[in-house]
Amino acid sequence: MKKTIIKNGEELQICSKCIYDETVSGISFDEDGVCNYCHTMERFQEEYKTGTPEGEKKLSDIIAQIKKDGKGKKYDCVIGVSGGTDSSYLIAKLVEWGLRPLAVHYDNTWNTAIATENIKKVLDKLNVDLYTYVIDNKEADDIFLSFIKAGVPELDASTDLAIAELMYRAAAKYKVKYIFEGHSYITEGIAPLSNMYFDGKYIQSIHKKFGKLPMQTYPLMTFGHFMKWTVFKQIKKIRPFWYINYSKEEAREYLEKEFGWQYYGGHHLENRIVAMQHSYYNYRKYGIDNRNLSLAAGVRSGLLDREAAIDEFYNHEPYLEDGLLDYFKERMHLTDEEFESLMKTPNKRYTEYLTYKKRFQRMRPLFYILAKANLVPMSFYVKYTAKDKVE
C-alpha cells in the first residue's frame, strides 16, 4: 500500500514500515509499500538470528574460538574506541566475556573533551591497554578541506578508513586474528551508498586534486593493504551487536553508572568534524539528514515509535552545537565569504572521482565468501559490490 508524506511542499512516497522516502538513494518499494532497506534488515535478522538464542549461541561460539586462538598472546582481539556509546559499551562487554582486547584510537585531532575523557574513564577502570595514533593536525584538516572543495558529502570519510587501517595494523603487529566493531544495524541501519562512500583510492584521488599538503602521516588503506589484511592475513571482523539484543539507551545508562561516562548529545557527535558533517554540512548543502539512519533503524526494530520518528525527522532540524560552525571556519582558516562560496559549489558524487568501486563489483563473488567468513563486514558486501542504482 502506497503511503505519502509532504516534505518541503512536495508529496513523496514514504516506506510503509520505516521513515525512508523516495529521495533516499537507491530506494525501491514492494507492492506493500515496504522499502528495500527494510528487506535488507530483515535478511540480516534472519541470517544472524539477531536477539535470539541462536544468535547468542553463534556469538558464544565465536568468542570461544577467539579465546582458543589467542592463547599465549598478549591480546586476543583488537577494538577501535572513540569515546562514543557503541565502542565504550562493547569494550566493557569484551572484558565481561573474558577477552583480552587492545583498544585502538585514531585521533583526527577533532575530538571533544568529553570523548577523550570517556575513553580514559572506561579503559582505566577496565585495565585495557590503549594504542593511540595521532595524525598531523594540518594534514588532517587539509584532507577534510579537500573533500569540501571536491563537492562531495563524505567530509569525514578519511577518519572511518583510517581507524579501519590502524586496527588491521595493530592486529597484524600482535598476531591477532580478530577485530571487534560496535556497529549495530538494529540501531544504525546501513547508509545508502551515495550518502557515505569511501575507499583508499577515493580519498587519495580527491586529496591529490584538491589538497595542498603531502599525505605523510595519514594511514591510508590502499586496495593492496585491504587484500593483505583480509585475504592473506585473514583478520576477521566481528560485530557482536549483529547477534544480540542491543539498546543504546540501556548502554548509556550502564556506562554512566559504571564509569561516570558522559553523553555528548547525539549519534557520532563525540567528534567535532563528524558533528559538522551530520549537523550542518550534509544537511545544508546536500539535503542529506543523517538522522534518518538511526531513526529508521529504531522504527524497524520497534525501539522507536514511527509517528514520533517521522515528526522528529520531517519537522525538526538536526541539533547544531553552539559555536561549532564558527570553530570549523576558524580552524579551516576560512572567511565567511570563502565558506559560503564552498557551500555553493556544484554537488558531486563519488562516481565523478577515482575509486575502487568497479573493482569491488568485479570481485563480488570473492567478497561474498569473505563476508560469510567474517573477513569483511556483510554491510561492505551489500553496499560496495552491488551496482549503485543511481550510477
N, C-alpha and C positions, 0 to 999 in steps of 0.2 A: 504494500500500500504506500503510495507516494505521499510524503509529508513535506511541507514547505515552511520557510521562515523568512521574515523580512530582514534584510541586512543592508544598511546604508540606502534604504529606499528601494532595494531590488528584491524580488521574490526568488528565493533559491530553494532547491530541493535539499532536504536535510535527512540524514540517516534516521530511520525509524527506531533504531536501538541506541545509538550514541549521539554525539553532537556534531559530527563532521558534516559539512555541507558540500555542495558541488564545486566550490572553489578550491578544495583540497586537491593537490596534485595527484594524478593517477587514480582518482576515486571512481568507483562504479557502484551501481546499486542492483540488487536482485529484484525479483518480482514482488517481494515483500517490502522493498524499500530499505533493506539492510545493506550496509556498505561492505566492500571487500576487505577493509581493515578489520572490521568486526569478525569476519570469517577467518582472517589470518589469526586473530587472537584465539578463536575457538579451536583452530587446528593446533596451536601451541598448547592449549589447555589439554587437549586430547593426547598429544604426543608426550608431554612432560608430566601428565597426571597431577597438575598443579593443585596443591592444597588437599590432596587425597592420601590415604595410607600408602598407595602405590608410589606416589611422588616422593613421599618421605622415605620410603624404602630405597628408591633409586638414589636419593641423595646420601642416605646412610651407607650404601654400598660404595659410592664414590669416595666418601670420607675414609672408609676403612681401607680402600686401595691406596689413598694418599698417605695414610699413616704407614702402611706397609712399604711403599716405595721410598718413604722419607727416613726410614730407619738408618741411624748412623750419620745423618746430615744435621747441620746446624738449624736449618729451616726446612720445612716440608712443603711450603707454599708461599706465594707472593700475593700481596693485595695492594691496590692503589688506594690512597687516602686523600681526601680533600677537606675534611672537616665538616662535610655535609652529613645529612641524615643516613643515607644508604650505606656509605662506606664506614661510617663510625659504628653503626649498628652491626654491620656484617663482621667487622673485625672482632667485636665483642662475642659474636656467635662462634667465630672460628676458635677462639680461645676456649669458650664453653664446650665446644665439640672435641677438645683435646688436641687441636692442631697447633703447630709452631710457625706462625706466619712472620714474614719480613714485610713491613709496611714500606711502601714507596710513594713518595710525594714529588710531583713536578711543580715547582714554584715558577709560575709565569710572571711573577712579581706584581700581580694584581690581587693577591689575597686580601680579604678583610681581616681585621684583627681578631674578629670572632672565630673565623675559620682556623687561623693559626693556633689560637688558644684551645679550640676544640680538639685539634689533633694532639696537642700536648697533654690535655687532661685525660683523654681516653687511653693513649698509648702508655703514659706514665703509670696509670693505675693497673693496666693490664701487663705491664713489663714487657712490651713488644718493641723490638728494635725498629728504628726508622732510618731509611735512606732518603735524603732529600737532594734533588738536583735543581739547581738554580740557573736559569738561563740569563744571559746578559740582558738587563732591562731595556737597553736601547735597541738591541736586536729583536727582542720580543715585540716592542712597540712598532718597529719597522715592518715586521710581518703582519701585525694587525692592521696597520695603516695601508699596506699593500692590498689587503682584501677589500678595504673600503674603496680604494681607488679603482679596483677591478670591477666594482659594482655588483658584487655577489653577496648573498646573505650570510655565508658561513664565516662570520667575523672571528669566531673563536675556534675554528677547526684545528688550528695548529696545536692547541692545548690537548684536545682529545687524542690526536695522533701521537703526540709526544709522550703522554703518560702510558699509552699502549707500548710504545717502543722501549721506554725505560723499564717497564715491568718485565718485558721479554729479556732485556739485557741483564737485569738483576737475577732472573730465574736461571739464565744460562751461566752466569758467574758462579752461582751457588749450586749448580747442577740440580735445580728444582724443576719438576715437570708439570707443575700446576699453578695457574694464576686464577685468583678469585676476583669477580666483578660484582658490584652491588646493584646491577641493573634489574629492574622488575618490569616485565611487560604488563603486569596487572596494574601497577600504579603509574607507569610512564608510557605504555604503549610503544610503538615504533614510529619514528618520524617519517613522514612522506619523503621520498628521495630528494625532491627538489628543495626541500627545506633545510636539509643538512647533509650535504655530500662532502666527503673528504678522503683523500688518499695522498701518498707522498708526492706523486707526480703533480697533482693539482696544486698543492702548497708550493712546491718547488717552481712550477711554471709561473704562477701568479707573482711570487716574490721576485723571480728573475726579471719579470717585465715591469713591476711597479716598485720594488724595493730599492733602497739606496745603500744599505749596509750588507756586507758579506754574511752569509749564513754559516757561522762558525761554531756557535755554542748550541744551536738548536738541534735536538736529537731526531733527525729526520728518519722516518721509516720508508725506505725505498721498497720496490717490489722484490728485489733480491733479499733484503732483510726479512720481509714478510714471509717469503717462501722458506728461508732458513729457519725461522722460528717455528713455523707450523708444520712443514713437510719433513725437514731434516732433523731439527731438534725435537720435534713433536711435543711442544709445550702446549698443554691443554688449557682451555679457558672454561672455568666453571662459574655458573650463575645460580647460586643456591635459591634465590627468590623465584626462580622459574619452577621450582619443585614444591615449595612450601607456601603456606599462607603468610602474607607479609602485609603489614599495615604501617604506613609512615607515621600515623598519629600515635600508635602504640609504641613504635620505635623511639619517637621523640620523647615520649613520657618516660620510657625506660632510661634513655641517655641522660635526661635532665636529673632523674632521681639518682642514678648510679655514679655519674661522673661530673655533675654540675655543668653539663654540656648546654650550650645556648643555641636557640633557633635564630635564624638570620633573615626571616621574613618571607621566604618563597623558594620555589624549586630552582636550584642552581644559583641562588643569589648570594652564596657564600664567597663568590669571586666577582670582583667589580667588572671585569671585561665581559663575563658571561651575563651579568646583570644588565650591562649596557646593551648587549645583543638582544636579550629577551625583552627587556622593558622599554627600549626606545628604538634602537636601530632597525631591527626586523619589523617591528610594528609600524613605525612611521614611514619607513622607506619602501618596504615590500608588501605591507599589508599582511604580514605573517604574524599571527599571535600564537606564540609557543605554548601558551596555557592550554590550548586545545588538546595537546598530547596527554597531559595528566588528567584533565577534566574528562575527556572522552574515555580514557582508560578506567578512571574511577567509576564512571557510569556503567561501562561494560561489565565491570566486576561486582557491581552492586554496592560499592563503597560510597558512592555519591548519588544523590537524588538527581534525576535527569533534568527536571524543570529548574532546579536551583543552579545546576551547571550551565544550562542554556542561558539563564538570566545573567550569571556571572560573566560568561564569555561574550555574549552579544550586547549586553547593556552596560558593561563596566570596562574601563581601560586597565591595562596591566599596571601594577604598582611600580612607581619610579621613585627610587630613593632620593631624598632631598640632596641637592648638590652633586649628584652623580654626573649629570651632563656637563656641568662646569669643570669637574675634576677630569673628565675624559678629555675635553678640549684643551685644558691646561697641560695635561701630561703629554698629549699628542702634539703640542705646540701649534694648535690650530686657532686662528682667529674666528670670531663668529661668522664672518663672511666666508672664510675658507671652508668651515664646517658645512654651512648651508649650501655652498657650491657642490661639495661632495655628496650631500644628501640628494641633490638634484641630477646627478649623473644618471645615464640610462641604466636601468636594471638589467642584469645579465644572469645567466645560469651557468652551472659547471660545464655544460655541454659546449660552451664557447671557449673553453681553455683545455689545455692538455691534461689528461687524466689516464688512469689505468682501467677505466670503466669497460672499454671494449675488450680488453684482455681478460678482465674478470668474467665477462659474459661468455667469451670463448671457452673459458675453463670451468664453466658452470658444473659439469658432471663431477670434476675433481673436488670442487668446493662443497658439493653436496655430501660427498664421502667425508670430507674433513669436518663438516658441520655435525654429521651423525656421530663422529668420533670425538666431539667436543674440542677439536683442534682450531676451529673458528666458530664464533657465535652463529647460531641459526639465523639471527637477525641480519648478519652480514650476508649470508647466502640469499635470504629473501630480498634484501634491498639492492645489493651490489651486483648480483649475477643475472638478475632479471632485466628485461628491456624496460626502460623508463617510458611510460605511456605518453609522456609529454615531449619526448625527443622527436 
